[in-house]
């Protein structure tokens, strides 16, 4: 299992960052560089949860998002994935910081394939910088 932790400084408030992370509208594939329209499906959603498939042909996952606006926290649990096993996922915690927020991110991956095992081995080394770049636009990270 690979675990990656890092943080981002965002110009968005915690509630705005939570709204970006949990917006499953049709513009999501345009906003997130790691999602293409052909691999984006909202299967079901409720007031504080959604089950979606998103990603690309190379790396997609079906996940359950759950969020709490009061604590500014989003938890994403992997249900199925092309590369990783079920049970891993993401946690995002937003806290006020100046006019924006600090976004603490934790990614846990359980490899299910040989390629997934290789990626899990290098993820702690290259993950933080590449993931920061993929979140920079949608979460409007501070320069």
C-alpha positions in Angstrom: 0.0 0.0 0.0 1.3 3.5 -0.9 0.4 6.6 1.1 1.1 10.1 -0.1 0.5 13.2 2.0 0.9 16.8 0.9 -0.8 20.2 1.1 -1.8 23.0 -1.2 -2.4 26.6 -0.5 -5.5 27.7 -2.3 -7.0 31.1 -3.0 -10.4 29.5 -2.5 -12.1 29.5 0.9 -12.7 26.1 2.4 -16.3 26.1 1.3 -15.4 27.1 -2.2 -12.7 24.4 -2.4 -15.2 21.8 -1.1 -17.7 23.0 -3.8 -15.1 22.5 -6.5 -14.2 19.0 -5.3 -17.9 17.9 -5.2 -19.1 19.5 -8.4 -20.2 16.6 -10.6 -21.7 18.7 -13.3 -21.0 18.3 -17.1 -18.0 20.8 -16.9 -16.0 18.5 -14.6 -13.9 16.9 -17.4 -13.0 20.3 -18.7 -12.0 21.6 -15.2 -9.9 18.6 -14.1 -6.9 17.6 -16.3 -7.0 14.0 -15.1 -10.6 13.4 -16.3 -11.8 12.9 -19.8 -15.4 13.0 -20.9 -15.4 9.4 -22.0 -14.5 8.2 -18.5 -16.8 10.4 -16.5 -20.1 8.9 -15.3 -22.2 10.0 -12.3 -23.9 6.7 -11.2 -25.8 8.1 -8.2 -25.8 11.1 -5.8 -27.3 12.4 -2.7 -27.1 15.5 -0.5 -23.6 14.8 0.7 -22.3 11.9 -1.4 -21.9 10.8 -5.0 -20.7 7.6 -6.7 -18.8 8.4 -9.9 -16.4 6.9 -12.4 -13.8 9.3 -13.6 -10.3 9.3 -15.1 -8.8 8.4 -18.4 -8.4 5.2 -20.5 -5.0 4.8 -18.9 -6.2 5.2 -15.3 -9.8 5.4 -14.2 -11.6 4.6 -11.0 -15.1 4.2 -9.7 -15.3 5.9 -6.3 -17.7 7.0 -3.6 -17.4 10.7 -2.6 -18.7 11.7 0.9 -18.4 15.2 2.2 -19.2 17.3 5.2 -19.5 21.1 4.8 -19.3 21.7 8.5 -15.9 20.1 8.8 -14.8 21.0 5.2 -13.7 17.5 4.5 -14.1 15.2 1.5 -13.5 11.5 1.6 -13.2 9.5 -1.6 -13.2 5.7 -1.4 -12.1 3.7 -4.3 -14.7 1.0 -5.3 -13.0 -0.2 -8.5 -10.0 0.9 -10.5 -8.0 0.0 -13.6 -4.8 0.0 -11.6 -5.6 -0.1 -7.9 -7.7 -2.2 -5.6 -10.8 -1.2 -3.8 -10.5 0.4 -0.4 -7.9 3.1 -1.0 -8.8 6.6 -1.9 -8.4 10.3 -1.0 -9.0 12.6 1.9 -9.2 16.3 1.5 -9.3 18.6 4.5 -9.7 22.4 4.0 -8.8 24.9 6.7 -9.0 28.7 6.5 -5.7 30.3 5.8 -5.6 34.1 5.1 -8.2 34.9 2.5 -8.0 31.3 1.1 -7.4 27.9 2.6 -4.9 25.2 3.2 -5.9 21.9 1.6 -4.4 18.8 3.2 -4.5 15.8 0.9 -3.9 12.2 1.7 -3.9 9.5 -1.0 -3.9 5.8 -0.2 -3.4 3.2 -3.0 -3.7 -0.5 -2.8 -2.2 -2.0 -6.0 -4.2 -4.6 -7.8 -2.1 -5.1 -10.9 1.6 -5.4 -11.8 1.5 -1.9 -13.2 -0.4 -0.7 -10.1 2.4 -2.2 -7.9 5.0 -0.3 -9.9 3.1 3.0 -9.7 2.5 2.5 -6.0 6.3 2.1 -5.4 7.1 5.4 -7.1 4.0 7.3 -6.0 5.5 8.6 -2.7 8.5 10.0 -4.7 6.8 11.6 -7.6 3.2 11.9 -6.4 3.2 15.1 -4.4 4.6 17.3 -7.2 2.6 15.8 -10.0 -0.6 15.8 -8.0 -0.1 19.4 -6.9 0.1 20.3 -10.6 -3.1 18.5 -11.5 -5.0 20.2 -8.6 -3.5 23.7 -9.3 -6.1 24.8 -11.8 -9.3 23.5 -10.3 -8.3 24.5 -6.7 -6.7 27.7 -7.7 -3.5 27.2 -5.8 -1.6 30.2 -4.7 1.6 31.0 -6.7 
